Amino acid sequence: MHTSNDSSAQFYRNNGYYIVPETVLPSTLVAKSYDRIPDILRGEYETNVAPWRRWNVGDKYKIQKIDQVHLTDTAIHKLVTHPAIGQWAAEITGARKIQVWATQLFYKPPGGGELGNIGWHTDQENWRFWEGEVFTAWLALSDVTLASGPLSFVEGSHLWEKTLDNGDAYCQNLDELRSQIIKTMPAGESWREVPAVMQAGGLSFHHSEIWHGSAANHASSARCSIAINLRTENSYPVAAAEDYGYCQYLDDEYICPTIYDAGREPDFA
């Protein structure tokens, strides 16, 4: 959370991330979504719609990921499309329209050591099919403490000149990867990691070009979160680029819902 006098938009522009200072999502909806996780991990989907990908699911030590999780459950769909997320996204970006184009459930078991790590990377490394304003909202479904391996941002690194090949989300040796990236860091810059510590229902946003990663979960319970990939009206798909199916559903308001539109009133029902 920032403590400066900057506005939320100015802070995001300068630092590349923003941690919402209070829980803005309904606690009952967060709890209901959290309660659905065991069924989803077992492959039991309330909507009878399977996710697009399951990665490491069922491993008691490795970090696990399920892509397009919002399609599998109505409570989770309602949570990731809540107008409060759209309003905060619009506030920090100044956008007139915010659209969800992808989601991922992350489940980090305790006790897995570095097998729970996510290596330092930028999202843009994997999003070469997008041009313009795309970014991520990160939603905590469980309390995230320093011990549970929170997402950490390298403050201001979205402004650095960089290639798209230095990071590696799948590299679990964080120290080695950090050292490699620091060697390419622009002169005069410093590496300052900011952990996104928050309660269940907490929310943060980060720029597509900010360095970020997460370390081992040393807490007694799993760390659960949903990454919500967003775009504004200032973005467009790259022609002929491999988009893994994401861009072909932009006109489908269930798969890619609009969660903020300056031209209409939000529905908090």
C-alpha positions as CSV (number, residue, x, y, z in Angstrom):
1,M,0.0,0.0,0.0
2,H,1.4,3.4,-0.8
3,T,1.6,6.1,1.9
4,S,2.6,9.1,-0.3
5,N,0.4,12.0,-1.1
6,D,0.2,11.0,-4.8
7,S,-3.2,10.1,-6.3
8,S,-3.8,6.4,-7.0
9,A,-3.4,7.1,-10.7
10,Q,-0.1,9.0,-10.2
11,F,1.2,6.3,-7.9
12,Y,0.4,3.6,-10.5
13,R,2.1,5.6,-13.3
14,N,5.2,6.2,-11.2
15,N,5.6,2.8,-9.6
16,G,3.9,0.3,-11.9
17,Y,1.6,-1.2,-9.2
18,Y,-1.1,-0.2,-6.8
19,I,-2.4,-2.0,-3.7
20,V,-6.0,-1.1,-2.9
21,P,-5.9,0.2,0.7
22,E,-9.1,-1.5,1.9
23,T,-11.1,-4.6,1.1
24,V,-13.7,-3.6,-1.5
25,L,-15.3,-6.9,-2.4
26,P,-18.2,-8.5,-0.6
27,S,-16.8,-10.9,2.1
28,T,-19.6,-13.4,1.5
29,L,-18.8,-13.6,-2.2
30,V,-15.0,-14.0,-1.5
31,A,-15.7,-16.7,1.0
32,K,-18.1,-18.6,-1.4
33,S,-15.4,-18.4,-4.1
34,Y,-12.8,-19.7,-1.7
35,D,-15.0,-22.6,-0.7
36,R,-15.3,-23.7,-4.3
37,I,-11.5,-24.2,-4.7
38,P,-11.3,-27.8,-3.5
39,D,-14.0,-28.9,-6.0
40,I,-12.3,-27.0,-8.8
41,L,-8.9,-28.6,-8.0
42,R,-10.6,-32.0,-8.1
43,G,-12.0,-31.2,-11.6
44,E,-15.6,-30.7,-10.4
45,Y,-17.0,-27.6,-12.1
46,E,-20.3,-26.1,-11.0
47,T,-21.0,-24.7,-14.5
48,N,-19.9,-28.0,-16.2
49,V,-17.5,-25.9,-18.2
50,A,-13.8,-27.0,-18.0
51,P,-11.0,-24.5,-17.7
52,W,-8.6,-24.1,-20.6
53,R,-5.6,-25.4,-18.8
54,R,-4.6,-27.1,-15.5
55,W,-0.9,-26.9,-14.5
56,N,0.6,-28.9,-11.6
57,V,-2.9,-29.4,-10.2
58,G,-2.9,-32.0,-7.4
59,D,0.8,-31.8,-6.6
60,K,1.1,-31.3,-2.9
61,Y,4.3,-29.2,-3.1
62,K,4.3,-27.3,-6.5
63,I,2.4,-24.1,-7.2
64,Q,-0.7,-24.9,-9.2
65,K,-2.5,-22.9,-11.9
66,I,-5.9,-23.1,-13.6
67,D,-6.6,-20.9,-16.6
68,Q,-9.9,-19.3,-17.3
69,V,-11.2,-20.4,-13.9
70,H,-14.1,-17.8,-14.1
71,L,-15.8,-20.1,-16.6
72,T,-16.0,-23.0,-14.2
73,D,-18.0,-21.5,-11.4
74,T,-20.7,-18.8,-11.2
75,A,-19.5,-17.4,-7.8
76,I,-16.0,-16.9,-9.1
77,H,-17.4,-15.4,-12.3
78,K,-19.4,-12.9,-10.2
79,L,-16.4,-12.1,-8.1
80,V,-14.0,-11.4,-10.9
81,T,-16.6,-9.2,-12.7
82,H,-17.5,-7.2,-9.6
83,P,-17.9,-3.5,-10.5
84,A,-15.5,-2.5,-7.6
85,I,-12.6,-4.1,-9.5
86,G,-13.6,-2.2,-12.7
87,Q,-13.9,1.1,-10.9
88,W,-10.5,0.8,-9.3
89,A,-9.0,-0.3,-12.6
90,A,-10.5,2.8,-14.3
91,E,-9.3,5.1,-11.5
92,I,-5.7,4.1,-11.7
93,T,-5.6,4.0,-15.5
94,G,-8.0,6.8,-16.5
95,A,-9.7,4.4,-18.9
96,R,-13.3,4.6,-20.0
97,K,-13.7,0.9,-20.5
98,I,-12.3,-2.1,-18.7
99,Q,-12.6,-5.7,-20.0
100,V,-11.6,-9.0,-18.6
101,W,-9.8,-11.2,-21.2
102,A,-8.4,-14.0,-19.0
103,T,-8.2,-15.3,-15.4
104,Q,-5.9,-17.7,-13.6
105,L,-6.4,-19.4,-10.2
106,F,-3.1,-19.8,-8.3
107,Y,-2.9,-22.3,-5.5
108,K,0.4,-22.3,-3.6
109,P,0.6,-25.2,-1.1
110,P,2.6,-24.7,2.2
111,G,5.8,-26.6,2.7
112,G,6.9,-26.8,-0.9
113,G,9.9,-24.6,-0.6
114,E,11.1,-23.2,-3.9
115,L,8.7,-25.5,-5.8
116,G,6.1,-22.8,-4.9
117,N,8.2,-20.0,-6.4
118,I,7.2,-17.9,-9.4
119,G,10.3,-16.5,-11.2
120,W,10.9,-12.8,-11.9
121,H,9.1,-11.9,-15.1
122,T,7.0,-9.3,-16.8
123,D,3.5,-10.2,-18.1
124,Q,4.3,-8.6,-21.5
125,E,6.9,-11.4,-22.1
126,N,3.9,-13.8,-22.6
127,W,1.5,-11.2,-24.0
128,R,3.1,-10.5,-27.3
129,F,-0.3,-10.7,-29.0
130,W,-1.3,-7.4,-27.3
131,E,-0.4,-3.8,-28.0
132,G,-1.4,-1.0,-25.7
133,E,-2.9,-1.0,-22.3
134,V,-3.2,-4.4,-20.8
135,F,-2.6,-5.1,-17.1
136,T,-3.5,-7.4,-14.2
137,A,-5.7,-7.3,-11.1
138,W,-4.5,-9.7,-8.4
139,L,-7.2,-10.8,-6.0
140,A,-6.5,-12.6,-2.7
141,L,-8.9,-15.4,-1.8
142,S,-7.0,-16.1,1.4
143,D,-5.0,-13.9,3.7
144,V,-1.6,-13.1,2.2
145,T,1.2,-12.6,4.7
146,L,5.0,-12.2,4.3
147,A,5.2,-15.9,5.2
148,S,2.8,-17.2,2.6
149,G,4.9,-16.1,-0.4
150,P,3.1,-12.9,-1.6
151,L,3.4,-11.5,-5.0
152,S,6.2,-8.9,-5.0
153,F,6.7,-6.0,-7.4
154,V,10.0,-4.4,-8.3
155,E,9.0,-0.7,-7.8
156,G,9.3,1.4,-10.9
157,S,10.7,-1.3,-13.1
158,H,7.9,-0.9,-15.7
159,L,9.8,2.3,-16.8
160,W,13.1,0.6,-17.4
161,E,14.3,-0.2,-20.9
162,K,14.3,-4.0,-21.2
163,T,14.1,-6.9,-23.6
164,L,11.2,-9.4,-23.4
165,D,13.6,-12.3,-22.9
166,N,15.2,-11.7,-19.5
167,G,12.5,-13.0,-17.2
168,D,11.2,-16.5,-16.6
169,A,8.1,-17.1,-14.6
170,Y,8.9,-20.8,-14.5
171,C,12.4,-20.4,-13.1
172,Q,12.2,-21.1,-9.4
173,N,15.7,-20.0,-8.5
174,L,14.7,-16.5,-7.6
175,D,18.2,-15.4,-6.4
176,E,19.9,-16.5,-9.6
177,L,17.3,-15.0,-11.8
178,R,17.4,-11.7,-9.9
179,S,21.1,-11.5,-10.3
180,Q,20.8,-12.0,-14.0
181,I,18.2,-9.3,-14.4
182,I,20.1,-6.8,-12.2
183,K,23.0,-7.0,-14.6
184,T,20.8,-5.5,-17.3
185,M,19.2,-2.9,-15.0
186,P,19.7,0.7,-16.3
187,A,22.4,2.7,-14.6
188,G,21.1,4.7,-11.6
189,E,18.2,2.4,-10.9
190,S,17.7,0.2,-7.8
191,W,16.0,-3.1,-7.2
192,R,13.3,-2.5,-4.5
193,E,10.9,-5.4,-3.9
194,V,7.4,-4.5,-2.5
195,P,5.3,-7.4,-1.3
196,A,1.6,-7.3,-1.9
197,V,0.5,-8.3,1.6
198,M,-3.3,-8.2,2.1
199,Q,-6.3,-9.8,3.7
200,A,-8.7,-12.2,1.9
201,G,-10.6,-10.0,-0.6
202,G,-7.7,-7.7,-1.0
203,L,-6.8,-6.4,-4.4
204,S,-3.8,-5.1,-6.3
205,F,-3.0,-4.0,-9.8
206,H,0.2,-4.2,-11.8
207,H,1.5,-3.0,-15.1
208,S,2.3,-5.5,-17.9
209,E,6.0,-4.5,-17.9
210,I,6.8,-4.5,-14.2
211,W,9.1,-7.2,-12.8
212,H,7.3,-9.4,-10.4
213,G,7.4,-12.8,-8.8
214,S,6.7,-14.7,-5.6
215,A,8.7,-16.9,-3.2
216,A,8.0,-20.0,-1.1
217,N,4.9,-20.4,1.2
218,H,6.2,-20.9,4.7
219,A,2.7,-20.4,6.3
220,S,0.6,-23.2,7.6
221,S,-2.1,-23.0,4.9
222,A,-2.2,-22.6,1.1
223,R,-2.1,-19.2,-0.5
224,C,-5.0,-18.8,-2.9
225,S,-5.5,-16.0,-5.5
226,I,-6.9,-15.2,-8.8
227,A,-5.1,-13.1,-11.5
228,I,-7.5,-11.2,-13.6
229,N,-6.0,-10.0,-16.9
230,L,-7.6,-6.7,-18.1
231,R,-7.5,-4.4,-21.0
232,T,-8.7,-0.9,-21.7
233,E,-10.0,0.8,-24.9
234,N,-6.4,1.7,-25.5
235,S,-5.4,-1.8,-26.5
236,Y,-5.7,-4.0,-29.5
237,P,-4.7,-7.5,-30.6
238,V,-1.6,-7.9,-32.7
239,A,-2.5,-9.1,-36.2
240,A,-1.4,-12.6,-37.0
241,A,0.2,-13.1,-33.6
242,E,-0.4,-16.4,-31.7
243,D,-3.0,-15.5,-29.0
244,Y,-3.7,-19.0,-27.7
245,G,-7.4,-18.4,-28.3
246,Y,-7.8,-15.4,-26.0
247,C,-8.5,-12.6,-28.5
248,Q,-11.2,-14.6,-30.5
249,Y,-13.7,-14.2,-27.6
250,L,-13.5,-10.5,-27.1
251,D,-17.0,-10.0,-28.3
252,D,-18.3,-12.7,-25.9
253,E,-19.5,-10.8,-22.8
254,Y,-19.5,-14.0,-20.7
255,I,-16.0,-15.1,-21.5
256,C,-14.6,-11.6,-21.8
257,P,-16.9,-9.4,-19.6
258,T,-16.8,-5.7,-19.5
259,I,-16.5,-4.7,-15.8
260,Y,-16.4,-0.9,-16.3
261,D,-18.0,1.4,-18.9
262,A,-18.0,5.1,-18.3
263,G,-21.2,5.3,-20.2
264,R,-23.3,3.2,-17.9
265,E,-24.0,2.9,-14.1
266,P,-22.3,0.0,-12.3
267,D,-24.5,-2.8,-11.0
268,F,-23.4,-3.8,-7.5
269,A,-26.2,-6.3,-7.0
